[in-house]
Amino acid sequence: MAPPTAPLNLDVEAISGICGSISIAAWVVVFSPQILENFRRSSADGLSLQFIIAWLAGDVFNILGAVFQGVLPTMLILAIYYTIADIVLLAQCFYYKGFTWKDEIVPTPKKSPRVLGTGEPTERTGLLNGAGPLAQHRERRDSNQSWSHLSPAVPMLSEQPFTPPPPSTSLQVVFRNAVSILMVCIAGVTGWYMSRRYGGSHPSQPADDNLPQFDVLGQVFGWLCAVLYLGSRLPQMLLNYRRKSVEGVSMLFFLFACLGNLTYVLSILAYEPTCAKPNRCHDGDIGRIYGRYILVNLSWLAGSFGTLLLDLGIFAQFFIYGENEATLLDDEEEGFEYEEDNIDEERWDQRPVLERLGSGHA
């Protein structure tokens, strides 16, 4: 039987613990969407190599800074986990792209006008068969029907038209991402509640007399980590701009990163000196203690908050280039429907010459 616990009070310490627990839950699953996206597409063309390398270097300095500065063991374990996940992503990039350090743009094959329903060849289309996959599907279907029609016992039956699976709508994508974010938040709050209920009331914040002091190496590594985190987003944004596309980049990957950074910043800012509760602080002690606490963690705050702002730019690219890709997909679907409507008419024109002449004089 669990021991009775005191009622939960959402004070500053509880808010800091909840935000920290949600941040841990978000960072645990942050890499999973992008790793699965690369595996599903068998490609890593949408991911910037320089982005992963800079992030990996930042995580390495994060480990060193955590060791020298003396942060919580949980943050050290997470930093090691980040490094392992970065190595997995980097291995995927090398596997699909080859061993290269440059972000090469793979050109997207252009759809010929015949695919879009114009039916007129251009200098980019083949002389005999350059109509693309839709025309190839039509040719295979016509071929199957012509062979079956050779036998008088087999009637000529029209097959069901081939329709590509409909893409996910914007509402469906938003709903799936919102559910994923909500599940991570619930997992974080549940983890904090269980640790609070069964783990005892262990303060997550240090006492005033044991506040972390400035460590030179810890601060140097912390600021190097912050600079690398901030610089890691720029190659990815540049690659998206050069490709004019975000295909192959998981939005959920950056959503989890934003959630982790936001809650991590809030967990640091939600700090109250222990002397404030019994009113043992002298005049000016609360501000002095809080200021020293923020200065010690300033590099981690700058890295997380700055990365959060840069991720907003990546989300803007998702909305800009995502709409362009949706428009292109709609055009292709319209062209496909146009091709299906004109199949019977083209079959009529492909009859033997004598049969067409005979029907013309009828």
Protein Blocks (a to p, Z undefined) as FASTA:
>chain_A
ZZddddddddfklmmmmmmmmmmmmmmmmmmmmmmmmmmnopaklpcfklmmmmmmmmmm
mmmmmmmnopafklmmmmmmmmmmmmmmmmmmmmmnopafbdcddddddddfklnonopa
cfkbcfklmnbjmlmmmmmmmmmmmmmmmpmklccdddddddddddddfklmmmmmmmmm
mmmmmmmmmmmmmmmmmnopadfbdcfklgccddfklmmmmmmmmmmmmmmmmmmmmmmm
mnopaehiafklmmmmmmmmmmmmmmmmmccdfklmnopacehklmmmmmmmmmmmmmmm
mmmmmmmmmmmmmmmmmmmmmmmmmmmmmmmmmmmmmmmmmmmmmmmmmpcfklmmmmmm
ZZ
